[in-house]
Amino acid sequence: MTITRLLFLLILFLLIRGEYNTAEGQVFQNIMQAEEALCKDLTALNVATNDSTRRLCNQKFSDDLLTTLVLPSSDNHPFDSLKTLTRISSPDNKFRIFQWNLPDSDGRSRFYGFIKITGSTPAKIFPLVDFSDSLPMPDTMVLDHLHWPGALYYKIIQGEQVTGKIFYTMLGWAGRNALTAQKVIEILSFNDIGKPCFGLKVFPDYGEGNMARIVFRFAATTGMSIKYEQLPIASDKRWNSRKRIFEYTMKNAWIIVCDRMVPLDPQLDGQYQYYVAAGDIFDGFIFKHNYWSYMKGIDIRKKQ
């Protein structure tokens, strides 16, 4: 680990404990000045010609973003000029996630980010440290923010556990290398002392029933759709004795709808660099009784 990386992690640690004085680093007078500096950082990062320079530029951007997020006005500031910085807020506005990825010359992407708890004084910010290279069982592990699986999230769905505790289901993308990419259904919650936890076993009928998150792996040259949308589903099954058939009442429900990813050839099963979308077959998850219930074979032609 480089000296700059160690210093960065030390600053993050002190910030979380409320012991880091931002005057020791770059100080911004206001949020607009901070955004201008961040925009320059990203420009330098985008024109960097080698991995070493990209890492240095990325470190500068990380440091300046951290200093920016200490400003109270960063809670709601749109940061519209930062096109490659992903910003997403929870439905209840309890937190914001700021993320970006850094591809290297070999096609490997590493992800970076911060979670900021909105309205916290002093600022409560958690770094997201990409640990994806060192996770032996990424699908089943419950992890903290310093052992993050890494992804760019584009949708947050708020839910509730049986105990009444709130958790957040996040849909995201993670390009891993030149051969494979991933789409993920990640679960974020906060423990009793307010620290973020990634992964929660709320998928009882998928796989072996012990999944902490759902990870779809497929060829980097293709794409996969995962959306949260409203679809009509059958409910209230009743027996019609005259017609001697079951009849169903249709109702709309919110479902996570996923392309089914399949190998180009059955002999390539498990070799995810050859997985593509089936094209006309979709699966999904519906939130029932505080869990995500797996639905196999969704007919999206019924979509209204």
BALOBA-1460 file (C-alpha; in Angstrom, 3 decimals):
// residues 304
<rec num="1" residu="m" x="0.000" y="0.000" z="0.000"/>
<rec num="2" residu="t" x="1.394" y="3.410" z="-0.974"/>
<rec num="3" residu="i" x="2.084" y="6.220" z="1.492"/>
<rec num="4" residu="t" x="-0.609" y="8.377" z="-0.136"/>
<rec num="5" residu="r" x="-3.130" y="5.573" z="0.267"/>
<rec num="6" residu="l" x="-2.221" y="5.144" z="3.951"/>
<rec num="7" residu="l" x="-2.574" y="8.878" z="4.506"/>
<rec num="8" residu="f" x="-5.950" y="8.913" z="2.797"/>
<rec num="9" residu="l" x="-7.268" y="6.068" z="4.955"/>
<rec num="10" residu="l" x="-5.949" y="7.799" z="8.092"/>
<rec num="11" residu="i" x="-7.801" y="11.002" z="7.161"/>
<rec num="12" residu="l" x="-10.975" y="8.998" z="6.548"/>
<rec num="13" residu="f" x="-10.640" y="7.301" z="9.929"/>
<rec num="14" residu="l" x="-10.160" y="10.589" z="11.747"/>
<rec num="15" residu="l" x="-13.031" y="12.191" z="9.869"/>
<rec num="16" residu="i" x="-15.439" y="9.432" z="10.847"/>
<rec num="17" residu="r" x="-14.382" y="9.821" z="14.484"/>
<rec num="18" residu="g" x="-14.847" y="13.566" z="14.223"/>
<rec num="19" residu="e" x="-11.157" y="14.218" z="14.876"/>
<rec num="20" residu="y" x="-10.017" y="15.425" z="11.460"/>
<rec num="21" residu="n" x="-9.543" y="19.174" z="11.063"/>
<rec num="22" residu="t" x="-10.254" y="20.039" z="7.432"/>
<rec num="23" residu="a" x="-7.976" y="23.066" z="7.772"/>
<rec num="24" residu="e" x="-5.089" y="20.614" z="7.514"/>
<rec num="25" residu="g" x="-6.057" y="19.937" z="3.898"/>
<rec num="26" residu="q" x="-7.489" y="22.031" z="1.092"/>
<rec num="27" residu="v" x="-10.227" y="24.354" z="2.324"/>
<rec num="28" residu="f" x="-13.091" y="25.501" z="0.108"/>
<rec num="29" residu="q" x="-14.873" y="28.760" z="0.860"/>
<rec num="30" residu="n" x="-18.168" y="27.538" z="-0.566"/>
<rec num="31" residu="i" x="-19.751" y="24.677" z="-2.480"/>
<rec num="32" residu="m" x="-19.376" y="26.323" z="-5.892"/>
<rec num="33" residu="q" x="-15.635" y="26.778" z="-5.397"/>
<rec num="34" residu="a" x="-15.433" y="23.131" z="-4.343"/>
<rec num="35" residu="e" x="-17.343" y="21.930" z="-7.414"/>
<rec num="36" residu="e" x="-15.065" y="23.945" z="-9.683"/>
<rec num="37" residu="a" x="-11.998" y="22.303" z="-8.131"/>
<rec num="38" residu="l" x="-13.571" y="18.851" z="-8.454"/>
<rec num="39" residu="c" x="-14.376" y="19.511" z="-12.104"/>
<rec num="40" residu="k" x="-10.705" y="20.346" z="-12.748"/>
<rec num="41" residu="d" x="-9.683" y="17.176" z="-10.913"/>
<rec num="42" residu="l" x="-11.924" y="15.064" z="-13.156"/>
<rec num="43" residu="t" x="-10.607" y="16.764" z="-16.280"/>
<rec num="44" residu="a" x="-7.050" y="15.907" z="-15.234"/>
<rec num="45" residu="l" x="-8.134" y="12.360" z="-14.473"/>
<rec num="46" residu="n" x="-9.815" y="11.927" z="-17.849"/>
<rec num="47" residu="v" x="-6.791" y="13.096" z="-19.850"/>
<rec num="48" residu="a" x="-4.241" y="11.070" z="-17.840"/>
<rec num="49" residu="t" x="-2.295" y="8.848" z="-20.198"/>
<rec num="50" residu="n" x="-1.118" y="6.044" z="-17.897"/>
<rec num="51" residu="d" x="-2.244" y="4.123" z="-14.825"/>
<rec num="52" residu="s" x="0.241" y="5.781" z="-12.476"/>
<rec num="53" residu="t" x="-0.913" y="9.295" z="-13.386"/>
<rec num="54" residu="r" x="-4.569" y="8.216" z="-13.200"/>
<rec num="55" residu="r" x="-4.060" y="6.915" z="-9.669"/>
<rec num="56" residu="l" x="-2.473" y="10.196" z="-8.550"/>
<rec num="57" residu="c" x="-5.264" y="12.242" z="-10.145"/>
<rec num="58" residu="n" x="-7.842" y="9.921" z="-8.624"/>
<rec num="59" residu="q" x="-6.314" y="10.403" z="-5.163"/>
<rec num="60" residu="k" x="-6.502" y="14.189" z="-5.585"/>
<rec num="61" residu="f" x="-10.155" y="13.947" z="-6.616"/>
<rec num="62" residu="s" x="-10.921" y="11.669" z="-3.632"/>
<rec num="63" residu="d" x="-9.272" y="14.077" z="-1.188"/>
<rec num="64" residu="d" x="-11.068" y="17.112" z="-2.598"/>
<rec num="65" residu="l" x="-14.428" y="15.323" z="-2.675"/>
<rec num="66" residu="l" x="-14.020" y="14.298" z="0.944"/>
<rec num="67" residu="t" x="-13.275" y="17.905" z="1.919"/>
<rec num="68" residu="t" x="-16.299" y="19.031" z="-0.108"/>
<rec num="69" residu="l" x="-18.658" y="16.585" z="1.597"/>
<rec num="70" residu="v" x="-17.801" y="18.114" z="4.975"/>
<rec num="71" residu="l" x="-19.637" y="21.264" z="3.839"/>
<rec num="72" residu="p" x="-23.274" y="21.207" z="5.068"/>
<rec num="73" residu="s" x="-24.481" y="22.474" z="1.685"/>
<rec num="74" residu="s" x="-23.245" y="19.251" z="0.046"/>
<rec num="75" residu="d" x="-26.304" y="17.466" z="1.470"/>
<rec num="76" residu="n" x="-28.523" y="18.754" z="-1.327"/>
<rec num="77" residu="h" x="-26.138" y="20.220" z="-3.884"/>
<rec num="78" residu="p" x="-26.676" y="18.593" z="-7.331"/>
<rec num="79" residu="f" x="-23.018" y="18.640" z="-8.544"/>
<rec num="80" residu="d" x="-24.356" y="18.782" z="-12.104"/>
<rec num="81" residu="s" x="-20.990" y="19.564" z="-13.690"/>
<rec num="82" residu="l" x="-19.431" y="16.331" z="-12.378"/>
<rec num="83" residu="k" x="-20.689" y="14.056" z="-15.143"/>
<rec num="84" residu="t" x="-18.720" y="10.950" z="-14.112"/>
<rec num="85" residu="l" x="-19.603" y="11.188" z="-10.416"/>
<rec num="86" residu="t" x="-22.690" y="9.123" z="-9.595"/>
<rec num="87" residu="r" x="-24.921" y="10.701" z="-6.944"/>
<rec num="88" residu="i" x="-27.962" y="8.978" z="-5.507"/>
<rec num="89" residu="s" x="-30.107" y="9.631" z="-2.434"/>
<rec num="90" residu="s" x="-32.174" y="7.227" z="-0.358"/>
<rec num="91" residu="p" x="-35.974" y="7.582" z="-0.710"/>
<rec num="92" residu="d" x="-36.178" y="8.891" z="2.865"/>
<rec num="93" residu="n" x="-33.258" y="11.310" z="2.299"/>
<rec num="94" residu="k" x="-31.305" y="9.799" z="5.188"/>
<rec num="95" residu="f" x="-28.109" y="9.524" z="3.139"/>
<rec num="96" residu="r" x="-26.437" y="10.204" z="-0.211"/>
<rec num="97" residu="i" x="-24.000" y="7.936" z="-2.008"/>
<rec num="98" residu="f" x="-21.249" y="9.423" z="-4.191"/>
<rec num="99" residu="q" x="-19.442" y="6.944" z="-6.478"/>
<rec num="100" residu="w" x="-17.158" y="6.630" z="-9.446"/>
<rec num="101" residu="n" x="-15.017" y="3.981" z="-11.077"/>
<rec num="102" residu="l" x="-11.458" y="4.014" z="-12.353"/>
<rec num="103" residu="p" x="-10.620" y="1.618" z="-15.204"/>
<rec num="104" residu="d" x="-6.985" y="0.724" z="-15.785"/>
<rec num="105" residu="s" x="-5.188" y="-0.023" z="-19.034"/>
<rec num="106" residu="d" x="-5.975" y="-3.752" z="-18.708"/>
<rec num="107" residu="g" x="-9.738" y="-3.144" z="-18.554"/>
<rec num="108" residu="r" x="-10.006" y="-3.755" z="-14.798"/>
<rec num="109" residu="s" x="-12.337" y="-1.330" z="-12.994"/>
<rec num="110" residu="r" x="-11.943" y="-0.313" z="-9.383"/>
<rec num="111" residu="f" x="-14.766" y="1.494" z="-7.611"/>
<rec num="112" residu="y" x="-14.634" y="4.373" z="-5.134"/>
<rec num="113" residu="g" x="-17.216" y="6.205" z="-3.117"/>
<rec num="114" residu="f" x="-18.536" y="7.806" z="0.045"/>
<rec num="115" residu="i" x="-21.780" y="7.561" z="1.982"/>
<rec num="116" residu="k" x="-22.768" y="10.826" z="3.614"/>
<rec num="117" residu="i" x="-25.433" y="10.858" z="6.312"/>
<rec num="118" residu="t" x="-27.516" y="13.937" z="5.565"/>
<rec num="119" residu="g" x="-28.012" y="16.571" z="8.244"/>
<rec num="120" residu="s" x="-25.308" y="15.167" z="10.512"/>
<rec num="121" residu="t" x="-23.228" y="17.551" z="12.641"/>
<rec num="122" residu="p" x="-20.308" y="17.127" z="12.576"/>
<rec num="123" residu="a" x="-20.279" y="15.597" z="9.099"/>
<rec num="124" residu="k" x="-20.673" y="11.815" z="9.153"/>
<rec num="125" residu="i" x="-19.028" y="10.327" z="6.081"/>
<rec num="126" residu="f" x="-18.114" y="6.709" z="5.379"/>
<rec num="127" residu="p" x="-15.560" y="5.780" z="2.703"/>
<rec num="128" residu="l" x="-16.364" y="2.858" z="0.426"/>
<rec num="129" residu="v" x="-13.236" y="0.766" z="-0.041"/>
<rec num="130" residu="d" x="-13.419" y="-1.660" z="-2.979"/>
<rec num="131" residu="f" x="-12.488" y="-5.086" z="-1.603"/>
<rec num="132" residu="s" x="-13.850" y="-7.123" z="-4.512"/>
<rec num="133" residu="d" x="-10.494" y="-8.726" z="-5.319"/>
<rec num="134" residu="s" x="-10.304" y="-10.333" z="-1.866"/>
<rec num="135" residu="l" x="-13.817" y="-11.665" z="-1.224"/>
<rec num="136" residu="p" x="-13.880" y="-15.486" z="-1.233"/>
<rec num="137" residu="m" x="-17.701" y="-15.749" z="-1.231"/>
<rec num="138" residu="p" x="-19.063" y="-12.398" z="-2.433"/>
<rec num="139" residu="d" x="-22.647" y="-13.632" z="-2.914"/>
<rec num="140" residu="t" x="-23.148" y="-14.722" z="0.697"/>
<rec num="141" residu="m" x="-20.958" y="-12.389" z="2.780"/>
<rec num="142" residu="v" x="-22.226" y="-9.547" z="4.969"/>
<rec num="143" residu="l" x="-19.627" y="-6.774" z="4.749"/>
<rec num="144" residu="d" x="-18.780" y="-3.362" z="6.173"/>
<rec num="145" residu="h" x="-17.926" y="-0.195" z="4.238"/>
<rec num="146" residu="l" x="-14.182" y="-0.937" z="4.376"/>
<rec num="147" residu="h" x="-14.776" y="-4.313" z="2.660"/>
<rec num="148" residu="w" x="-17.197" y="-3.102" z="0.003"/>
<rec num="149" residu="p" x="-18.032" y="-5.339" z="-3.024"/>
<rec num="150" residu="g" x="-17.862" y="-2.331" z="-5.366"/>
<rec num="151" residu="a" x="-20.538" y="-1.144" z="-7.836"/>
<rec num="152" residu="l" x="-22.245" y="1.948" z="-9.217"/>
<rec num="153" residu="y" x="-25.816" y="2.104" z="-7.891"/>
<rec num="154" residu="y" x="-28.607" y="3.652" z="-9.928"/>
<rec num="155" residu="k" x="-31.726" y="2.760" z="-7.903"/>
<rec num="156" residu="i" x="-32.509" y="2.584" z="-4.169"/>
<rec num="157" residu="i" x="-35.659" y="0.867" z="-2.874"/>
<rec num="158" residu="q" x="-36.614" y="1.270" z="0.765"/>
<rec num="159" residu="g" x="-37.892" y="-1.763" z="2.683"/>
<rec num="160" residu="e" x="-38.458" y="-3.049" z="6.174"/>
<rec num="161" residu="q" x="-37.313" y="-6.189" z="7.962"/>
<rec num="162" residu="v" x="-39.590" y="-8.344" z="10.098"/>
<rec num="163" residu="t" x="-38.188" y="-6.510" z="13.146"/>
<rec num="164" residu="g" x="-39.243" y="-3.159" z="11.698"/>
<rec num="165" residu="k" x="-35.674" y="-2.122" z="10.921"/>
<rec num="166" residu="i" x="-35.249" y="-0.239" z="7.645"/>
<rec num="167" residu="f" x="-33.008" y="-1.528" z="4.879"/>
<rec num="168" residu="y" x="-32.312" y="-0.374" z="1.332"/>
<rec num="169" residu="t" x="-32.210" y="-2.524" z="-1.801"/>
<rec num="170" residu="m" x="-29.882" y="-1.080" z="-4.425"/>
<rec num="171" residu="l" x="-29.575" y="-1.960" z="-8.108"/>
<rec num="172" residu="g" x="-26.118" y="-1.485" z="-9.560"/>
<rec num="173" residu="w" x="-23.557" y="-2.193" z="-12.250"/>
<rec num="174" residu="a" x="-19.984" y="-3.386" z="-11.829"/>
<rec num="175" residu="g" x="-17.652" y="-3.809" z="-14.783"/>
<rec num="176" residu="r" x="-15.006" y="-6.154" z="-13.452"/>
<rec num="177" residu="n" x="-12.514" y="-6.634" z="-16.273"/>
<rec num="178" residu="a" x="-12.200" y="-6.810" z="-20.048"/>
<rec num="179" residu="l" x="-14.127" y="-10.113" z="-20.149"/>
<rec num="180" residu="t" x="-16.901" y="-9.961" z="-17.551"/>
<rec num="181" residu="a" x="-19.305" y="-7.450" z="-16.039"/>
<rec num="182" residu="q" x="-21.874" y="-7.716" z="-13.262"/>
<rec num="183" residu="k" x="-25.270" y="-6.386" z="-12.305"/>
<rec num="184" residu="v" x="-26.078" y="-6.571" z="-8.603"/>
<rec num="185" residu="i" x="-29.015" y="-6.412" z="-6.240"/>
<rec num="186" residu="e" x="-27.283" y="-5.146" z="-3.107"/>
<rec num="187" residu="i" x="-28.714" y="-4.640" z="0.373"/>
<rec num="188" residu="l" x="-27.594" y="-1.714" z="2.532"/>
<rec num="189" residu="s" x="-28.518" y="-1.340" z="6.185"/>
<rec num="190" residu="f" x="-27.086" y="0.459" z="9.193"/>
<rec num="191" residu="n" x="-26.081" y="-1.253" z="12.421"/>
<rec num="192" residu="d" x="-26.920" y="-0.167" z="15.966"/>
<rec num="193" residu="i" x="-24.133" y="2.424" z="16.016"/>
<rec num="194" residu="g" x="-25.066" y="3.816" z="12.610"/>
<rec num="195" residu="k" x="-22.369" y="2.239" z="10.454"/>
<rec num="196" residu="p" x="-23.270" y="0.875" z="6.998"/>
<rec num="197" residu="c" x="-23.490" y="-2.864" z="6.352"/>
<rec num="198" residu="f" x="-23.645" y="-4.420" z="2.899"/>
<rec num="199" residu="g" x="-25.550" y="-7.667" z="2.411"/>
<rec num="200" residu="l" x="-28.599" y="-9.124" z="4.119"/>
<rec num="201" residu="k" x="-30.138" y="-12.558" z="3.721"/>
<rec num="202" residu="v" x="-33.544" y="-11.527" z="2.412"/>
<rec num="203" residu="f" x="-33.629" y="-13.835" z="-0.644"/>
<rec num="204" residu="p" x="-34.991" y="-17.058" z="0.918"/>
<rec num="205" residu="d" x="-35.944" y="-18.906" z="-2.279"/>
<rec num="206" residu="y" x="-33.074" y="-17.950" z="-4.592"/>
<rec num="207" residu="g" x="-30.132" y="-20.316" z="-5.004"/>
<rec num="208" residu="e" x="-29.533" y="-22.113" z="-1.738"/>
<rec num="209" residu="g" x="-31.431" y="-19.490" z="0.223"/>
<rec num="210" residu="n" x="-28.337" y="-17.991" z="1.861"/>
<rec num="211" residu="m" x="-27.642" y="-15.134" z="-0.541"/>
<rec num="212" residu="a" x="-26.714" y="-11.799" z="1.036"/>
<rec num="213" residu="r" x="-26.923" y="-10.114" z="-2.379"/>
<rec num="214" residu="i" x="-27.722" y="-11.219" z="-5.917"/>
<rec num="215" residu="v" x="-24.857" y="-11.030" z="-8.405"/>
<rec num="216" residu="f" x="-25.403" y="-11.602" z="-12.125"/>
<rec num="217" residu="r" x="-22.232" y="-12.217" z="-14.145"/>
<rec num="218" residu="f" x="-22.092" y="-11.935" z="-17.929"/>
<rec num="219" residu="a" x="-19.948" y="-10.994" z="-20.921"/>
<rec num="220" residu="a" x="-18.488" y="-7.486" z="-20.767"/>
<rec num="221" residu="t" x="-19.401" y="-6.974" z="-24.426"/>
<rec num="222" residu="t" x="-23.131" y="-7.379" z="-23.770"/>
<rec num="223" residu="g" x="-25.655" y="-5.755" z="-21.467"/>
<rec num="224" residu="m" x="-28.225" y="-6.760" z="-18.882"/>
<rec num="225" residu="s" x="-31.379" y="-4.969" z="-17.800"/>
<rec num="226" residu="i" x="-32.484" y="-4.844" z="-14.160"/>
<rec num="227" residu="k" x="-35.385" y="-2.497" z="-13.499"/>
<rec num="228" residu="y" x="-37.827" y="-1.830" z="-10.698"/>
<rec num="229" residu="e" x="-41.211" y="-1.493" z="-12.336"/>
<rec num="230" residu="q" x="-44.909" y="-2.056" z="-11.860"/>
<rec num="231" residu="l" x="-46.398" y="-5.123" z="-13.544"/>
<rec num="232" residu="p" x="-49.765" y="-6.896" z="-13.336"/>
<rec num="233" residu="i" x="-49.577" y="-10.229" z="-11.517"/>
<rec num="234" residu="a" x="-52.171" y="-12.891" z="-10.766"/>
<rec num="235" residu="s" x="-53.667" y="-12.990" z="-7.262"/>
<rec num="236" residu="d" x="-56.769" y="-14.199" z="-5.423"/>
<rec num="237" residu="k" x="-57.032" y="-17.604" z="-7.076"/>
<rec num="238" residu="r" x="-60.597" y="-18.934" z="-7.116"/>
<rec num="239" residu="w" x="-62.089" y="-22.158" z="-8.459"/>
<rec num="240" residu="n" x="-64.820" y="-21.702" z="-11.076"/>
<rec num="241" residu="s" x="-66.938" y="-24.843" z="-10.683"/>
<rec num="242" residu="r" x="-68.949" y="-24.163" z="-13.846"/>
<rec num="243" residu="k" x="-65.889" y="-23.823" z="-16.098"/>
<rec num="244" residu="r" x="-63.898" y="-26.200" z="-13.889"/>
<rec num="245" residu="i" x="-60.832" y="-23.954" z="-13.946"/>
<rec num="246" residu="f" x="-59.004" y="-21.653" z="-11.558"/>
<rec num="247" residu="e" x="-59.563" y="-17.961" z="-12.217"/>
<rec num="248" residu="y" x="-57.253" y="-15.193" z="-11.078"/>
<rec num="249" residu="t" x="-57.673" y="-11.550" z="-10.245"/>
<rec num="250" residu="m" x="-54.920" y="-9.369" z="-11.688"/>
<rec num="251" residu="k" x="-53.327" y="-6.613" z="-9.638"/>
<rec num="252" residu="n" x="-50.346" y="-4.319" z="-10.144"/>
<rec num="253" residu="a" x="-47.224" y="-4.923" z="-8.080"/>
<rec num="254" residu="w" x="-43.722" y="-3.464" z="-7.976"/>
<rec num="255" residu="i" x="-41.151" y="-6.027" z="-9.115"/>
<rec num="256" residu="i" x="-37.406" y="-6.087" z="-9.734"/>
<rec num="257" residu="v" x="-37.387" y="-7.415" z="-13.316"/>
<rec num="258" residu="c" x="-34.182" y="-8.987" z="-14.669"/>
<rec num="259" residu="d" x="-33.026" y="-10.312" z="-18.016"/>
<rec num="260" residu="r" x="-32.256" y="-14.004" z="-17.727"/>
<rec num="261" residu="m" x="-28.583" y="-14.469" z="-18.565"/>
<rec num="262" residu="v" x="-27.632" y="-17.698" z="-20.329"/>
<rec num="263" residu="p" x="-24.428" y="-19.126" z="-21.895"/>
<rec num="264" residu="l" x="-24.084" y="-18.951" z="-25.665"/>
<rec num="265" residu="d" x="-23.744" y="-22.737" z="-25.600"/>
<rec num="266" residu="p" x="-24.765" y="-25.177" z="-22.819"/>
<rec num="267" residu="q" x="-21.178" y="-26.456" z="-22.742"/>
<rec num="268" residu="l" x="-20.072" y="-22.975" z="-21.604"/>
<rec num="269" residu="d" x="-22.098" y="-23.159" z="-18.383"/>
<rec num="270" residu="g" x="-20.293" y="-21.261" z="-15.607"/>
<rec num="271" residu="q" x="-17.964" y="-19.416" z="-18.008"/>
<rec num="272" residu="y" x="-19.534" y="-16.006" z="-17.516"/>
<rec num="273" residu="q" x="-17.561" y="-14.252" z="-20.267"/>
<rec num="274" residu="y" x="-19.913" y="-16.110" z="-22.634"/>
<rec num="275" residu="y" x="-23.213" y="-15.245" z="-20.923"/>
<rec num="276" residu="v" x="-25.743" y="-13.026" z="-22.707"/>
<rec num="277" residu="a" x="-29.393" y="-12.049" z="-22.225"/>
<rec num="278" residu="a" x="-31.878" y="-14.687" z="-23.390"/>
<rec num="279" residu="g" x="-33.817" y="-11.859" z="-25.031"/>
<rec num="280" residu="d" x="-37.379" y="-12.941" z="-24.283"/>
<rec num="281" residu="i" x="-37.094" y="-14.556" z="-20.835"/>
<rec num="282" residu="f" x="-37.288" y="-12.514" z="-17.648"/>
<rec num="283" residu="d" x="-37.126" y="-13.329" z="-13.950"/>
<rec num="284" residu="g" x="-37.616" y="-11.104" z="-10.936"/>
<rec num="285" residu="f" x="-38.142" y="-10.463" z="-7.262"/>
<rec num="286" residu="i" x="-41.252" y="-9.209" z="-5.496"/>
<rec num="287" residu="f" x="-41.222" y="-7.886" z="-1.924"/>
<rec num="288" residu="k" x="-43.536" y="-10.046" z="0.192"/>
<rec num="289" residu="h" x="-43.649" y="-10.457" z="3.965"/>
<rec num="290" residu="n" x="-40.396" y="-8.488" z="4.426"/>
<rec num="291" residu="y" x="-38.400" y="-10.629" z="1.969"/>
<rec num="292" residu="w" x="-37.577" y="-10.576" z="-1.738"/>
<rec num="293" residu="s" x="-39.413" y="-13.562" z="-3.222"/>
<rec num="294" residu="y" x="-37.992" y="-14.979" z="-6.454"/>
<rec num="295" residu="m" x="-40.264" y="-15.079" z="-9.514"/>
<rec num="296" residu="k" x="-39.138" y="-17.249" z="-12.411"/>
<rec num="297" residu="g" x="-40.460" y="-16.601" z="-15.891"/>
<rec num="298" residu="i" x="-42.191" y="-13.195" z="-15.836"/>
<rec num="299" residu="d" x="-44.380" y="-12.320" z="-18.816"/>
<rec num="300" residu="i" x="-43.607" y="-8.634" z="-19.387"/>
<rec num="301" residu="r" x="-46.021" y="-8.521" z="-22.336"/>
<rec num="302" residu="k" x="-48.719" y="-7.871" z="-19.729"/>
<rec num="303" residu="k" x="-47.026" y="-4.633" z="-18.786"/>
<rec num="304" residu="q" x="-49.487" y="-1.753" z="-18.742"/>
